[in-house]
Amino acid sequence: LAVIGMLKQREASLNSGASELGDEISKANALVDSLKGKVSHLEGKLEVSEAQHAKASADLDQAQLVINRQTSDITSHENTISVLEAKVAKLLGELEDGAKSRG
């Protein structure tokens, strides 16, 4: 009879431990679910950040193309100015020569 009492006491103790373990598992599962939600949220933020980075990179590439075109245009204008300056200098020289020969 004492053995049966000890076994029943042991069974009650195991049932209590099992119940506590079940509570701890439930808490752990709730924590895992919470962490999964946080990870999903951070993944969403990362995707947005990556998209913003890709757009910024594309914008910078486009700006570089515009700068390159404008630099080319400036070089072309500088070359045109140099040619015109040379023509002006030649014409002034011719005018001075003509004035000297008439003068």
MDAnalysis code that builds the backbone (N, CA, C; Angstrom):
import MDAnalysis as mda
import numpy as np

u = mda.Universe.empty(309, n_residues=103, atom_resindex=np.repeat(np.arange(103), 3), trajectory=True)
u.add_TopologyAttr("name", ["N", "CA", "C"] * 103)
u.add_TopologyAttr("resid", np.arange(1, 104))
u.add_TopologyAttr("resname", ["LEU", "ALA", "VAL", "ILE", "GLY", "MET", "LEU", "LYS", "GLN", "ARG", "GLU", "ALA", "SER", "LEU", "ASN", "SER", "GLY", "ALA", "SER", "GLU", "LEU", "GLY", "ASP", "GLU", "ILE", "SER", "LYS", "ALA", "ASN", "ALA", "LEU", "VAL", "ASP", "SER", "LEU", "LYS", "GLY", "LYS", "VAL", "SER", "HIS", "LEU", "GLU", "GLY", "LYS", "LEU", "GLU", "VAL", "SER", "GLU", "ALA", "GLN", "HIS", "ALA", "LYS", "ALA", "SER", "ALA", "ASP", "LEU", "ASP", "GLN", "ALA", "GLN", "LEU", "VAL", "ILE", "ASN", "ARG", "GLN", "THR", "SER", "ASP", "ILE", "THR", "SER", "HIS", "GLU", "ASN", "THR", "ILE", "SER", "VAL", "LEU", "GLU", "ALA", "LYS", "VAL", "ALA", "LYS", "LEU", "LEU", "GLY", "GLU", "LEU", "GLU", "ASP", "GLY", "ALA", "LYS", "SER", "ARG", "GLY"])
u.atoms.positions = np.array([
    [0.837, -1.194, 0.000],
    [0.000, 0.000, 0.000],
    [0.877, 1.252, 0.000],
    [1.962, 1.221, 0.726],
    [2.877, 2.355, 0.758],
    [3.514, 2.573, -0.610],
    [3.772, 1.502, -1.312],
    [4.366, 1.591, -2.650],
    [3.388, 2.252, -3.599],
    [2.113, 1.881, -3.500],
    [1.093, 2.488, -4.358],
    [0.993, 3.981, -4.058],
    [1.046, 4.339, -2.808],
    [1.004, 5.747, -2.424],
    [2.201, 6.494, -2.980],
    [3.382, 5.883, -2.911],
    [4.586, 6.516, -3.448],
    [4.479, 6.656, -4.961],
    [3.932, 5.618, -5.616],
    [3.780, 5.675, -7.076],
    [2.780, 6.755, -7.469],
    [1.688, 6.881, -6.717],
    [0.702, 7.925, -7.008],
    [1.306, 9.308, -6.781],
    [2.120, 9.419, -5.718],
    [2.782, 10.694, -5.443],
    [3.772, 11.015, -6.571],
    [4.477, 9.994, -7.021],
    [5.427, 10.164, -8.124],
    [4.690, 10.558, -9.403],
    [3.541, 9.912, -9.675],
    [2.727, 10.235, -10.843],
    [2.242, 11.681, -10.780],
    [1.786, 12.110, -9.623],
    [1.326, 13.491, -9.455],
    [2.472, 14.464, -9.693],
    [3.647, 14.106, -9.194],
    [4.832, 14.959, -9.374],
    [5.201, 15.046, -10.859],
    [5.169, 13.915, -11.541],
    [5.477, 13.899, -12.978],
    [4.433, 14.690, -13.769],
    [3.151, 14.532, -13.394],
    [2.095, 15.290, -14.074],
    [2.282, 16.785, -13.863],
    [2.664, 17.175, -12.664],
    [2.910, 18.583, -12.373],
    [4.092, 19.104, -13.203],
    [5.148, 18.284, -13.238],
    [6.324, 18.656, -14.041],
    [5.982, 18.750, -15.511],
    [5.162, 17.807, -15.976],
    [4.750, 17.822, -17.393],
    [3.937, 19.071, -17.684],
    [3.082, 19.462, -16.744],
    [2.266, 20.661, -16.922],
    [3.154, 21.908, -16.985],
    [4.130, 21.972, -16.083],
    [5.065, 23.107, -16.093],
    [5.859, 23.139, -17.394],
    [6.297, 21.964, -17.834],
    [7.040, 21.882, -19.089],
    [6.169, 22.337, -20.257],
    [4.892, 21.948, -20.240],
    [3.961, 22.390, -21.283],
    [3.811, 23.902, -21.292],
    [3.739, 24.499, -20.095],
    [3.657, 25.964, -20.006],
    [4.912, 26.616, -20.590],
    [6.062, 26.058, -20.263],
    [7.326, 26.601, -20.773],
    [7.411, 26.466, -22.293],
    [6.917, 25.349, -22.812],
    [6.905, 25.148, -24.272],
    [5.991, 26.173, -24.928],
    [4.842, 26.424, -24.311],
    [3.917, 27.435, -24.857],
    [4.567, 28.809, -24.879],
    [5.262, 29.148, -23.790],
    [5.963, 30.443, -23.735],
    [7.047, 30.509, -24.806],
    [7.791, 29.407, -24.958],
    [8.859, 29.370, -25.965],
    [8.279, 29.512, -27.370],
    [7.140, 28.841, -27.626],
    [6.487, 28.956, -28.938],
    [6.013, 30.384, -29.196],
    [5.484, 31.037, -28.170],
    [5.049, 32.428, -28.314],
    [6.245, 33.322, -28.629],
    [7.372, 33.067, -27.972],
    [8.585, 33.842, -28.226],
    [9.077, 33.607, -29.655],
    [9.054, 32.357, -30.097],
    [9.460, 32.035, -31.475],
    [8.556, 32.756, -32.472],
    [7.249, 32.742, -32.239],
    [6.319, 33.438, -33.134],
    [6.614, 34.934, -33.169],
    [6.891, 35.493, -32.001],
    [7.212, 36.914, -31.924],
    [8.484, 37.214, -32.710],
    [9.491, 36.374, -32.538],
    [10.757, 36.569, -33.253],
    [10.579, 36.409, -34.761],
    [9.731, 35.452, -35.166],
    [9.447, 35.295, -36.596],
    [8.825, 36.565, -37.161],
    [7.913, 37.159, -36.388],
    [7.287, 38.410, -36.824],
    [8.307, 39.527, -36.961],
    [9.210, 39.607, -35.987],
    [10.245, 40.644, -36.046],
    [11.177, 40.427, -37.227],
    [11.544, 39.168, -37.483],
    [12.413, 38.854, -38.624],
    [11.717, 39.240, -39.930],
    [10.435, 38.906, -40.053],
    [9.686, 39.267, -41.264],
    [9.658, 40.780, -41.455],
    [9.442, 41.491, -40.356],
    [9.424, 42.957, -40.411],
    [10.774, 43.495, -40.890],
    [11.854, 42.953, -40.332],
    [13.197, 43.405, -40.726],
    [13.512, 43.031, -42.171],
    [13.041, 41.867, -42.607],
    [13.236, 41.480, -44.009],
    [12.517, 42.452, -44.931],
    [11.329, 42.877, -44.532],
    [10.601, 43.865, -45.324],
    [11.356, 45.176, -45.407],
    [11.898, 45.609, -44.270],
    [12.678, 46.851, -44.268],
    [13.908, 46.714, -45.160],
    [14.554, 45.541, -45.109],
    [15.738, 45.303, -45.929],
    [15.394, 45.364, -47.414],
    [14.263, 44.772, -47.791],
    [13.841, 44.818, -49.193],
    [13.612, 46.254, -49.644],
    [12.961, 47.058, -48.792],
    [12.729, 48.466, -49.118],
    [14.070, 49.189, -49.254],
    [14.982, 48.917, -48.322],
    [16.292, 49.561, -48.345],
    [17.059, 49.187, -49.612],
    [16.994, 47.905, -49.981],
    [17.686, 47.459, -51.196],
    [17.084, 48.122, -52.431],
    [15.764, 48.268, -52.448],
    [15.102, 48.918, -53.586],
    [15.503, 50.393, -53.662],
    [15.570, 51.042, -52.498],
    [15.986, 52.448, -52.469],
    [17.432, 52.581, -52.938],
    [18.282, 51.650, -52.522],
    [19.679, 51.676, -52.943],
    [19.783, 51.496, -54.460],
    [19.020, 50.556, -55.001],
    [19.048, 50.313, -56.445],
    [18.592, 51.560, -57.205],
    [17.544, 52.234, -56.699],
    [17.066, 53.448, -57.359],
    [18.107, 54.558, -57.274],
    [18.708, 54.715, -56.103],
    [19.735, 55.744, -55.939],
    [20.912, 55.472, -56.859],
    [21.291, 54.215, -56.986],
    [22.395, 53.842, -57.864],
    [22.051, 54.159, -59.326],
    [20.825, 53.835, -59.723],
    [20.379, 54.140, -61.090],
    [20.348, 55.652, -61.320],
    [19.891, 56.406, -60.317],
    [19.868, 57.867, -60.429],
    [21.276, 58.421, -60.579],
    [22.218, 57.863, -59.816],
    [23.611, 58.312, -59.921],
    [24.192, 57.988, -61.292],
    [23.873, 56.807, -61.811],
    [24.339, 56.440, -63.150],
    [23.783, 57.414, -64.190],
    [22.507, 57.747, -64.060],
    [21.876, 58.692, -64.994],
    [22.529, 60.069, -64.880],
    [22.781, 60.502, -63.648],
    [23.430, 61.801, -63.442],
    [24.827, 61.808, -64.062],
    [25.548, 60.691, -63.940],
    [26.885, 60.612, -64.531],
    [26.818, 60.724, -66.046],
    [25.797, 60.110, -66.652],
    [25.625, 60.231, -68.104],
    [25.376, 61.686, -68.507],
    [24.544, 62.384, -67.734],
    [24.256, 63.795, -68.014],
    [25.535, 64.621, -67.875],
    [26.302, 64.364, -66.812],
    [27.561, 65.090, -66.602],
    [28.520, 64.828, -67.756],
    [28.615, 63.577, -68.177],
    [29.512, 63.243, -69.295],
    [29.094, 63.971, -70.572],
    [27.773, 64.012, -70.832],
    [27.283, 64.700, -72.029],
    [27.566, 66.197, -71.934],
    [27.324, 66.779, -70.769],
    [27.570, 68.209, -70.599],
    [29.062, 68.532, -70.710],
    [29.904, 67.654, -70.190],
    [31.351, 67.857, -70.305],
    [31.770, 67.819, -71.765],
    [31.193, 66.888, -72.508],
    [31.481, 66.794, -73.943],
    [31.012, 68.058, -74.667],
    [29.819, 68.537, -74.311],
    [29.290, 69.766, -74.924],
    [30.196, 70.956, -74.613],
    [30.658, 71.052, -73.364],
    [31.545, 72.156, -72.967],
    [32.848, 72.092, -73.761],
    [33.411, 70.901, -73.902],
    [34.655, 70.737, -74.667],
    [34.438, 71.163, -76.118],
    [33.296, 70.768, -76.675],
    [32.979, 71.153, -78.048],
    [32.864, 72.671, -78.172],
    [32.185, 73.304, -77.191],
    [32.046, 74.763, -77.221],
    [33.408, 75.440, -77.057],
    [34.244, 74.895, -76.195],
    [35.592, 75.467, -76.006],
    [36.383, 75.384, -77.307],
    [36.256, 74.259, -78.020],
    [36.955, 74.108, -79.299],
    [36.432, 75.108, -80.324],
    [35.122, 75.289, -80.341],
    [34.516, 76.263, -81.261],
    [35.010, 77.672, -80.934],
    [35.064, 78.003, -79.654],
    [35.550, 79.321, -79.224],
    [36.994, 79.514, -79.658],
    [37.818, 78.484, -79.492],
    [39.225, 78.584, -79.902],
    [39.346, 78.835, -81.400],
    [38.537, 78.124, -82.183],
    [38.551, 78.325, -83.639],
    [38.117, 79.749, -83.979],
    [37.047, 80.225, -83.323],
    [36.561, 81.587, -83.588],
    [37.576, 82.633, -83.153],
    [38.231, 82.397, -82.017],
    [39.265, 83.333, -81.558],
    [40.397, 83.403, -82.573],
    [40.775, 82.269, -83.122],
    [41.843, 82.245, -84.130],
    [41.411, 83.008, -85.372],
    [40.152, 82.823, -85.795],
    [39.642, 83.544, -86.967],
    [39.609, 85.042, -86.709],
    [39.161, 85.432, -85.497],
    [39.115, 86.856, -85.135],
    [40.528, 87.434, -85.164],
    [41.479, 86.699, -84.584],
    [42.862, 87.173, -84.559],
    [43.396, 87.330, -85.993],
    [43.067, 86.370, -86.872],
    [43.504, 86.441, -88.270],
    [42.888, 87.650, -88.957],
    [41.568, 87.848, -88.743],
    [40.893, 88.990, -89.370],
    [41.447, 90.316, -88.849],
    [41.711, 90.392, -87.551],
    [42.293, 91.619, -87.005],
    [43.671, 91.876, -87.613],
    [44.416, 90.776, -87.751],
    [45.731, 90.906, -88.387],
    [45.609, 91.410, -89.810],
    [44.644, 90.873, -90.549],
    [44.430, 91.311, -91.935],
    [43.984, 92.766, -91.971],
    [43.120, 93.159, -91.023],
    [42.673, 94.554, -90.974],
    [43.837, 95.491, -90.670],
    [44.691, 95.090, -89.738],
    [45.855, 95.918, -89.404],
    [46.803, 96.012, -90.604],
    [46.998, 94.890, -91.275],
    [47.861, 94.903, -92.467],
    [47.272, 95.809, -93.539],
    [45.954, 95.739, -93.726],
    [45.288, 96.570, -94.724],
    [45.380, 98.042, -94.341],
    [45.239, 98.340, -93.057],
    [45.319, 99.731, -92.601],
    [46.742, 100.264, -92.780],
    [47.750, 99.445, -92.530],
    [49.147, 99.857, -92.684],
    [49.478, 100.114, -94.162],
    [48.939, 99.220, -95.012],
    [49.257, 99.382, -96.438],
    [48.553, 100.597, -97.027],
    [47.416, 100.997, -96.432],
    [46.702, 102.176, -96.922],
    [47.221, 103.441, -96.250],
    [47.759, 103.239, -95.064],
    [48.135, 104.381, -94.267],
    [49.440, 104.945, -94.611],
])
